[in-house]
Amino acid sequence: MTNEDTQYHITIKGHLDASWQDWFDGLTITLTDDDNTILSGDIIDQAALHGVFKKIRNLGLTIISVNPQTKGE
């Protein structure tokens, strides 16, 4: 089963420079006022989602939340 109709919003602790956007496979990087970063965009399947988690871990970042959102919400 794929997540082709699902967009993810992954909140991480701290601000991540926009230059990392390509490394995160084109996920949009949004900085929040509370010094966190939201990575958002379509993630094709669970394997790709875990790939994003691995990249976050390799940077030593902390995941605050992972929110799948059905398109159109």
Secondary structure, DSSP 8 states (H G I E B T S, - for coil): ---TTEEEEEEEES---GGGTTTTTT-EEEE-TTSEEEEEEE--SHHHHHHHHHHHHHTT--EEEEEEEETT-
